[in-house]
Amino acid sequence: MTVIAQARLGIHDPHDCTDASDELPILHAVYDTLVRRVGQDFVPHLADSWEVSEQATVWIFHLRPDVRFHDGSPCDAAAVAQSLERMAREDKGYTLGAPAVWRQFLGGALLEIMAPLSLRVTLKAPMADLLDVLEQGFIVAPSVFEALDAGDHRAQCGTGPYRITSIAPDEIRATHTKDHFAGRPANPDITWRLVASAAERLAQLQNGEVQIANALDYEASRALGDSRQTFLSPVAIIYLLNAARGPLSDARVRRALSLAVDREGLVETVMQGAAQPLRGFVSPNHFGAGKGAGTDTDRDLARDLLARAGYGEGLTLEVDCPTRLPDEAERLTAALADQLASVGITLNVHVHPEREDYAHMVRRKEIRDMCVFDSSPMSTYRVLYEKIDSRVAGSWWQGYANPEIEALIDRGRVTMDRAARAEIWREAYALLQEDPAWLTLYNPVRVIGLAGRHPDFAMPVDGVIDVPRLPCFGGTS
């Protein structure tokens, strides 16, 4: 049995939206999706192929034949349609502080069963990046909908290469399914084990009690040598800026804030080197991410912009700060305050210990001048649409408006040519360096430990362990 030690353990409703790197590997092992992410592109999975209309509103998916759920029922177009309908419900797609994440894309879609294995999806609005959503659109057996709706999260039934055999507070166990269309995984039996302490996860890996240890301490894990694997997390550590009112409604002040920050310094002092400076609104792992030095430190220009905005004698900003997610939020805010003092900016910090209450406050747009946050969707389009487009005013939008950015969003959502769409998102990246919606700081560097040497192993770009494609460990525990 192959054992994966992780800091948190749980499995919830697969149709709720999550970015939890400890839960997504379980969901992707148990459930299949229409497409699978490989690098920054998508390949067929439950869908053998698909066709898209010129304006990206009509998508036709042709499913693989002879696929069955773990309960023996067929995974056909009718079952897929039922999962997509359930995802789009008002009470589904919930993530921390944000309800109905999937409804904004799939709500009101017309789902037509053209043949037993062909499904036509007609969207209410164009979305060339629909596959970004469907990559997390887990196809669930309709037989467990009622139990899941009742809150029974033990009722998990997909078509994936693993089926769950037991769920306990400290362990979730699964075994491989026979004749899965993607082939038999190298490790037939998997246990996800709750080991809250990073030091204990490392010790169990070193002692041979587990074969994989997730979320290890950056420095302590160096003891693993070649068994230590580092990877860039696509999660962006940022401060959301109140562009609706107050000093940060002035684009000059937002840019001055960005120019005043020494990101490399924050990486060293706050993260002890376990991060990479973030130069734009999405990580380098994202589709259509750009380059450029628009956020390099230039404190002389920052002071000049502040003076032109009327703050030459100094400025005090009110900051909302959680105690976790990111877990270093308080240390980060203290270090940021030290840096901003050099350009005459003072931070007055308000700490919020209840993270979910904090998220609801942000969603209600009740932040003061700025707040510590993270941005985690792997979809560049979703980030633009949900967080930056003023016409949508999504859950995490805080008053920013830029007609040039919104024109690019409109172009990108109907541009089916993938290379052309990537170039549009790169244009948006460059514009958002000059007129930042947020204060972007860094992407964390995470560590995973694997038993033995696996020189060909690489973490996926989304930072989620791909359990069915892990190398063989042959562990017994």
KABELRA-V30717 format. One record per residue. N is the residue number from 1. RES is the residue in one small letter. OMEGA is omega in degrees with one decimal (NA if undefined). D_FIRST is the distance of its C-alpha to the first C-alpha in Angstrom with 2 decimals. Layout:
# KABELRA-V30717
[[N | RES | OMEGA | D_FIRST] [N | RES | OMEGA | D_FIRST]]
This chain:
# KABELRA-V30717
[[1 | m | 176.9 | 0.00] [2 | t | -175.8 | 3.81] [3 | v | 178.0 | 6.35] [4 | i | 177.8 | 9.89] [5 | a | -178.3 | 12.78] [6 | q | -171.9 | 15.94] [7 | a | -179.8 | 19.48] [8 | r | -178.3 | 19.90] [9 | l | 176.4 | 17.97] [10 | g | 172.4 | 19.45] [11 | i | -173.6 | 20.02] [12 | h | 178.1 | 23.63] [13 | d | -176.9 | 25.90] [14 | p | 178.6 | 24.75] [15 | h | 168.2 | 28.47] [16 | d | -176.5 | 29.16] [17 | c | 177.0 | 29.31] [18 | t | 170.4 | 26.94] [19 | d | -175.5 | 26.45] [20 | a | -176.8 | 23.74] [21 | s | 174.5 | 21.28] [22 | d | -179.4 | 18.64] [23 | e | -178.2 | 19.27] [24 | l | 177.6 | 20.07] [25 | p | 178.1 | 16.63] [26 | i | -178.9 | 15.49] [27 | l | -179.1 | 18.75] [28 | h | 176.0 | 18.62] [29 | a | -174.9 | 15.24] [30 | v | -174.7 | 16.67] [31 | y | 170.2 | 20.25] [32 | d | 175.6 | 22.27] [33 | t | -177.9 | 25.56] [34 | l | -179.9 | 28.66] [35 | v | 178.9 | 28.25] [36 | r | 178.8 | 25.70] [37 | r | 172.4 | 26.70] [38 | v | -172.7 | 26.65] [39 | g | 179.1 | 28.52] [40 | q | -178.9 | 31.61] [41 | d | -178.0 | 31.91] [42 | f | 178.2 | 30.41] [43 | v | 179.1 | 29.32] [44 | p | 175.7 | 29.24] [45 | h | 172.2 | 26.24] [46 | l | 175.0 | 27.13] [47 | a | 176.2 | 30.67] [48 | d | -177.6 | 31.64] [49 | s | 177.4 | 34.71] [50 | w | 177.2 | 37.10] [51 | e | -177.0 | 40.73] [52 | v | 177.3 | 42.41] [53 | s | -175.9 | 46.05] [54 | e | -178.1 | 48.15] [55 | q | 173.8 | 48.23] [56 | a | 177.0 | 44.48] [57 | t | -178.3 | 45.10] [58 | v | 178.9 | 44.12] [59 | w | 177.1 | 40.66] [60 | i | -179.0 | 39.85] [61 | f | 176.8 | 36.25] [62 | h | -171.3 | 35.58] [63 | l | 174.0 | 32.22] [64 | r | 176.9 | 29.98] [65 | p | 169.0 | 30.83] [66 | d | 174.8 | 28.74] [67 | v | -179.3 | 26.07] [68 | r | 172.9 | 25.06] [69 | f | -179.6 | 23.46] [70 | h | 176.4 | 20.60] [71 | d | 177.9 | 23.48] [72 | g | -178.9 | 25.13] [73 | s | -175.9 | 28.00] [74 | p | 172.0 | 29.19] [75 | c | -177.6 | 28.60] [76 | d | -176.5 | 32.19] [77 | a | 179.8 | 34.80] [78 | a | -179.7 | 35.68] [79 | a | 178.2 | 32.16] [80 | v | 178.8 | 31.85] [81 | a | 179.4 | 35.30] [82 | q | 177.2 | 34.33] [83 | s | 179.8 | 31.46] [84 | l | 176.4 | 33.85] [85 | e | -179.6 | 36.49] [86 | r | 176.7 | 34.22] [87 | m | -173.7 | 33.18] [88 | a | 179.8 | 36.91] [89 | r | -179.5 | 37.83] [90 | e | -176.2 | 39.63] [91 | d | 179.7 | 37.13] [92 | k | -179.9 | 34.01] [93 | g | -176.8 | 32.77] [94 | y | 168.6 | 33.15] [95 | t | -171.7 | 31.94] [96 | l | 176.0 | 33.03] [97 | g | -174.1 | 36.80] [98 | a | 178.2 | 37.16] [99 | p | 169.9 | 37.34] [100 | a | -179.5 | 37.28] [101 | v | -174.9 | 35.90] [102 | w | -177.0 | 35.43] [103 | r | -177.4 | 38.76] [104 | q | 178.2 | 40.76] [105 | f | -175.6 | 39.57] [106 | l | -179.9 | 38.93] [107 | g | 179.4 | 41.45] [108 | g | 178.3 | 44.30] [109 | a | 175.5 | 42.68] [110 | l | -179.3 | 43.91] [111 | l | -176.1 | 41.12] [112 | e | 177.3 | 42.53] [113 | i | -176.3 | 40.81] [114 | m | 179.5 | 42.64] [115 | a | -178.2 | 40.80] [116 | p | -177.8 | 37.72] [117 | l | 179.3 | 35.61] [118 | s | -177.3 | 37.89] [119 | l | 175.2 | 38.24] [120 | r | 178.7 | 40.98] [121 | v | 177.4 | 40.60] [122 | t | -176.3 | 43.92] [123 | l | 175.7 | 43.61] [124 | k | -179.7 | 46.38] [125 | a | -179.2 | 46.43] [126 | p | 174.7 | 45.44] [127 | m | 180.0 | 42.05] [128 | a | 179.7 | 41.29] [129 | d | 179.4 | 37.99] [130 | l | -177.4 | 36.74] [131 | l | 174.9 | 33.53] [132 | d | 178.0 | 32.62] [133 | v | -175.2 | 32.52] [134 | l | 176.2 | 30.92] [135 | e | 172.9 | 27.97] [136 | q | 178.2 | 26.98] [137 | g | -175.6 | 28.46] [138 | f | -178.7 | 25.46] [139 | i | -170.5 | 26.48] [140 | v | 177.0 | 25.81] [141 | a | 178.8 | 26.58] [142 | p | -177.7 | 30.05] [143 | s | -178.0 | 29.11] [144 | v | -178.8 | 27.37] [145 | f | -175.7 | 30.15] [146 | e | -179.8 | 32.05] [147 | a | 178.2 | 29.20] [148 | l | 178.0 | 28.30] [149 | d | 178.2 | 32.03] [150 | a | 178.1 | 32.14] [151 | g | 178.9 | 29.52] [152 | d | -176.9 | 26.67] [153 | h | 170.5 | 23.73] [154 | r | -177.7 | 21.33] [155 | a | -179.0 | 22.98] [156 | q | -177.7 | 20.87] [157 | c | 178.3 | 21.37] [158 | g | 175.9 | 21.38] [159 | t | -169.2 | 21.13] [160 | g | -178.2 | 18.22] [161 | p | 174.5 | 15.41] [162 | y | 170.3 | 13.09] [163 | r | -177.7 | 14.36] [164 | i | 177.5 | 13.77] [165 | t | 177.0 | 13.05] [166 | s | 177.0 | 13.99] [167 | i | 177.1 | 15.84] [168 | a | -179.0 | 16.81] [169 | p | -176.0 | 18.78] [170 | d | 179.7 | 16.13] [171 | e | 168.4 | 12.87] [172 | i | -177.1 | 12.35] [173 | r | 179.1 | 9.58] [174 | a | 176.0 | 9.74] [175 | t | -175.7 | 9.19] [176 | h | 175.2 | 11.16] [177 | t | -177.8 | 14.83] [178 | k | 169.8 | 16.81] [179 | d | 174.6 | 19.50] [180 | h | -173.2 | 19.21] [181 | f | 179.8 | 22.29] [182 | a | 179.3 | 20.59] [183 | g | -177.9 | 18.49] [184 | r | 177.4 | 14.93] [185 | p | -176.8 | 12.50] [186 | a | -178.7 | 11.01] [187 | n | -171.3 | 7.35] [188 | p | -177.7 | 7.32] [189 | d | -176.1 | 5.03] [190 | i | 169.3 | 5.86] [191 | t | 171.1 | 7.12] [192 | w | -173.3 | 10.53] [193 | r | 176.0 | 11.97] [194 | l | 174.5 | 15.72] [195 | v | -167.9 | 17.00] [196 | a | -175.1 | 20.66] [197 | s | 177.0 | 21.91] [198 | a | 179.0 | 21.59] [199 | a | 179.4 | 22.31] [200 | e | 176.6 | 19.51] [201 | r | 178.6 | 16.98] [202 | l | -179.0 | 18.42] [203 | a | -179.1 | 18.37] [204 | q | 176.3 | 14.70] [205 | l | -179.6 | 13.98] [206 | q | -179.5 | 16.63] [207 | n | -179.5 | 15.40] [208 | g | 178.5 | 11.90] [209 | e | 177.7 | 10.53] [210 | v | -179.7 | 9.25] [211 | q | 179.0 | 9.05] [212 | i | 174.9 | 11.56] [213 | a | -176.7 | 14.51] [214 | n | 172.6 | 16.99] [215 | a | 178.5 | 20.72] [216 | l | 176.1 | 21.36] [217 | d | -173.1 | 24.92] [218 | y | -176.7 | 26.85] [219 | e | -176.9 | 28.55] [220 | a | -177.0 | 26.15] [221 | s | 177.4 | 23.40] [222 | r | 178.8 | 25.77] [223 | a | -178.3 | 24.55] [224 | l | -178.0 | 21.44] [225 | g | -176.5 | 23.78] [226 | d | 178.8 | 22.40] [227 | s | -180.0 | 18.95] [228 | r | 179.3 | 20.92] [229 | q | 176.3 | 21.42] [230 | t | 178.2 | 24.33] [231 | f | 179.6 | 25.40] [232 | l | 175.0 | 28.35] [233 | s | 177.6 | 27.79] [234 | p | 179.7 | 30.16] [235 | v | -179.2 | 30.99] [236 | a | 174.9 | 34.68] [237 | i | -168.5 | 35.98] [238 | i | 162.6 | 39.51] [239 | y | 170.5 | 42.44] [240 | l | -175.9 | 43.74] [241 | l | 179.7 | 47.53] [242 | n | -179.5 | 50.04] [243 | a | -179.0 | 52.14] [244 | a | -176.7 | 53.92] [245 | r | 178.9 | 56.11] [246 | g | -173.2 | 56.89] [247 | p | -176.4 | 56.99] [248 | l | 168.8 | 53.85] [249 | s | 177.6 | 55.51] [250 | d | -177.4 | 57.39] [251 | a | 179.5 | 55.57] [252 | r | 179.6 | 57.23] [253 | v | 177.8 | 55.66] [254 | r | -179.0 | 52.17] [255 | r | 177.6 | 52.56] [256 | a | 178.5 | 54.09] [257 | l | -179.3 | 51.08] [258 | s | -178.5 | 48.77] [259 | l | -177.4 | 51.06] [260 | a | -172.2 | 51.30] [261 | v | 171.7 | 47.62] [262 | d | -174.9 | 46.22] [263 | r | 177.3 | 42.64] [264 | e | 178.4 | 41.79] [265 | g | 177.8 | 43.16] [266 | l | 178.7 | 40.98] [267 | v | -178.5 | 37.87] [268 | e | -172.9 | 38.82] [269 | t | -175.6 | 40.12] [270 | v | -173.6 | 37.77] [271 | m | -179.6 | 34.51] [272 | q | 177.3 | 35.04] [273 | g | -174.9 | 34.61] [274 | a | 178.3 | 31.36] [275 | a | 176.8 | 33.00] [276 | q | -179.5 | 35.21] [277 | p | -177.8 | 38.64] [278 | l | -174.8 | 38.89] [279 | r | -177.5 | 42.08] [280 | g | -171.5 | 42.03] [281 | f | 173.9 | 40.80] [282 | v | -176.7 | 37.48] [283 | s | 174.3 | 35.08] [284 | p | 178.9 | 35.25] [285 | n | -173.1 | 32.05] [286 | h | 173.7 | 34.05] [287 | f | 177.7 | 35.85] [288 | g | 177.1 | 39.51] [289 | a | 179.9 | 39.17] [290 | g | 178.0 | 42.35] [291 | k | 177.3 | 43.50] [292 | g | -175.9 | 46.61] [293 | a | -176.1 | 47.77] [294 | g | -179.8 | 49.05] [295 | t | 172.3 | 47.37] [296 | d | -177.7 | 48.32] [297 | t | 175.3 | 50.03] [298 | d | -173.4 | 53.81] [299 | r | 175.2 | 55.28] [300 | d | 177.8 | 58.88] [301 | l | 178.0 | 58.28] [302 | a | 179.3 | 56.40] [303 | r | 179.6 | 59.46] [304 | d | 179.1 | 61.77] [305 | l | 178.4 | 59.88] [306 | l | 178.9 | 59.87] [307 | a | 179.6 | 63.61] [308 | r | 177.8 | 64.33] [309 | a | 177.5 | 62.44] [310 | g | -177.9 | 64.67] [311 | y | -180.0 | 62.35] [312 | g | -179.6 | 64.02] [313 | e | 178.2 | 64.54] [314 | g | -175.9 | 60.93] [315 | l | 173.4 | 58.46] [316 | t | 178.3 | 56.31] [317 | l | 178.2 | 53.20] [318 | e | -172.2 | 51.48] [319 | v | 171.4 | 47.68] [320 | d | -172.7 | 45.06] [321 | c | 175.2 | 41.91] [322 | p | 176.4 | 38.69] [323 | t | 175.5 | 36.71] [324 | r | -178.0 | 33.34] [325 | l | 3.4 | 32.11] [326 | p | -174.6 | 32.95] [327 | d | 179.8 | 32.23] [328 | e | -171.6 | 34.79] [329 | a | -176.9 | 37.51] [330 | e | 177.4 | 39.94] [331 | r | 179.4 | 39.71] [332 | l | -178.0 | 40.07] [333 | t | 177.1 | 43.13] [334 | a | 179.9 | 44.76] [335 | a | 178.0 | 44.31] [336 | l | 178.7 | 45.58] [337 | a | 178.5 | 48.62] [338 | d | -179.6 | 49.47] [339 | q | -174.8 | 49.46] [340 | l | 177.6 | 51.45] [341 | a | -177.9 | 54.11] [342 | s | 176.5 | 55.31] [343 | v | 175.2 | 56.60] [344 | g | 178.5 | 57.99] [345 | i | 176.6 | 55.19] [346 | t | 178.2 | 54.27] [347 | l | 173.3 | 51.22] [348 | n | -165.8 | 51.60] [349 | v | 176.7 | 48.08] [350 | h | -174.2 | 47.10] [351 | v | -178.8 | 43.68] [352 | h | -176.4 | 41.69] [353 | p | -178.1 | 38.98] [354 | e | -170.8 | 37.83] [355 | r | -178.6 | 35.81] [356 | e | 174.9 | 36.01] [357 | d | 178.6 | 39.73] [358 | y | 179.8 | 40.09] [359 | a | 178.1 | 38.52] [360 | h | 176.6 | 40.90] [361 | m | 179.0 | 43.79] [362 | v | -179.8 | 42.95] [363 | r | 178.2 | 42.64] [364 | r | 177.3 | 46.04] [365 | k | -179.9 | 47.41] [366 | e | 178.7 | 48.60] [367 | i | 175.8 | 47.58] [368 | r | 179.4 | 50.30] [369 | d | -178.5 | 50.81] [370 | m | -179.6 | 47.20] [371 | c | 177.3 | 43.72] [372 | v | -178.8 | 40.44] [373 | f | 169.8 | 37.88] [374 | d | 178.2 | 35.15] [375 | s | -169.2 | 35.02] [376 | s | -178.8 | 31.67] [377 | p | 177.4 | 32.18] [378 | m | -179.9 | 31.18] [379 | s | 176.2 | 34.21] [380 | t | 178.8 | 37.40] [381 | y | 179.6 | 39.43] [382 | r | 178.9 | 37.84] [383 | v | -179.9 | 38.67] [384 | l | -174.6 | 42.24] [385 | y | -172.9 | 42.70] [386 | e | -168.6 | 41.14] [387 | k | -171.8 | 42.22] [388 | i | -177.0 | 45.24] [389 | d | -177.0 | 47.28] [390 | s | -179.5 | 50.13] [391 | r | 177.6 | 50.89] [392 | v | -177.2 | 47.52] [393 | a | -176.0 | 47.51] [394 | g | -172.8 | 43.81] [395 | s | -173.2 | 41.87] [396 | w | 176.6 | 41.70] [397 | w | -174.6 | 45.03] [398 | q | 171.7 | 47.52] [399 | g | -179.2 | 50.84] [400 | y | 175.6 | 50.49] [401 | a | 177.4 | 52.51] [402 | n | -176.7 | 53.16] [403 | p | 179.3 | 54.82] [404 | e | 177.1 | 53.82] [405 | i | -177.7 | 50.12] [406 | e | 175.3 | 50.54] [407 | a | 177.4 | 52.37] [408 | l | 176.7 | 49.45] [409 | i | -180.0 | 47.03] [410 | d | 177.7 | 49.33] [411 | r | -175.8 | 49.40] [412 | g | -174.6 | 45.67] [413 | r | 178.9 | 44.79] [414 | v | -178.4 | 46.87] [415 | t | -175.8 | 46.12] [416 | m | 176.6 | 43.75] [417 | d | -170.3 | 43.98] [418 | r | 179.5 | 40.89] [419 | a | 178.9 | 42.57] [420 | a | 179.6 | 45.63] [421 | r | 177.0 | 43.64] [422 | a | 179.5 | 41.80] [423 | e | 176.3 | 45.25] [424 | i | 179.6 | 46.41] [425 | w | 175.9 | 43.54] [426 | r | 174.8 | 44.43] [427 | e | 177.6 | 47.98] [428 | a | 178.7 | 46.77] [429 | y | -178.8 | 44.77] [430 | a | 179.5 | 47.98] [431 | l | -177.8 | 50.10] [432 | l | 169.5 | 47.73] [433 | q | -179.5 | 48.05] [434 | e | 179.6 | 51.80] [435 | d | -172.0 | 51.73] [436 | p | 173.6 | 48.47] [437 | a | -176.8 | 47.28] [438 | w | 166.2 | 44.95] [439 | l | -178.1 | 44.67] [440 | t | -172.5 | 41.63] [441 | l | -176.5 | 40.15] [442 | y | 166.7 | 36.77] [443 | n | 178.1 | 33.24] [444 | p | 168.1 | 30.63] [445 | v | -177.2 | 28.55] [446 | r | -179.3 | 24.95] [447 | v | 172.1 | 22.35] [448 | i | 177.5 | 18.63] [449 | g | 179.4 | 16.83] [450 | l | 176.3 | 14.27] [451 | a | 179.1 | 12.95] [452 | g | 179.7 | 15.29] [453 | r | -179.5 | 18.12] [454 | h | -173.1 | 18.04] [455 | p | -178.7 | 21.78] [456 | d | -178.5 | 21.63] [457 | f | 173.2 | 19.44] [458 | a | 176.9 | 21.59] [459 | m | 173.9 | 21.16] [460 | p | -175.4 | 22.91] [461 | v | -179.8 | 26.42] [462 | d | 177.7 | 25.67] [463 | g | -179.2 | 23.24] [464 | v | 180.0 | 20.40] [465 | i | 179.1 | 16.91] [466 | d | -170.9 | 16.59] [467 | v | -178.4 | 12.96] [468 | p | -176.4 | 13.60] [469 | r | 175.3 | 15.29] [470 | l | 173.2 | 13.07] [471 | p | -178.9 | 13.11] [472 | c | 178.6 | 10.51] [473 | f | -178.9 | 8.62] [474 | g | -176.1 | 7.03] [475 | g | 173.4 | 5.42] [476 | t | -177.9 | 4.96] [477 | s | NA | 6.09]]
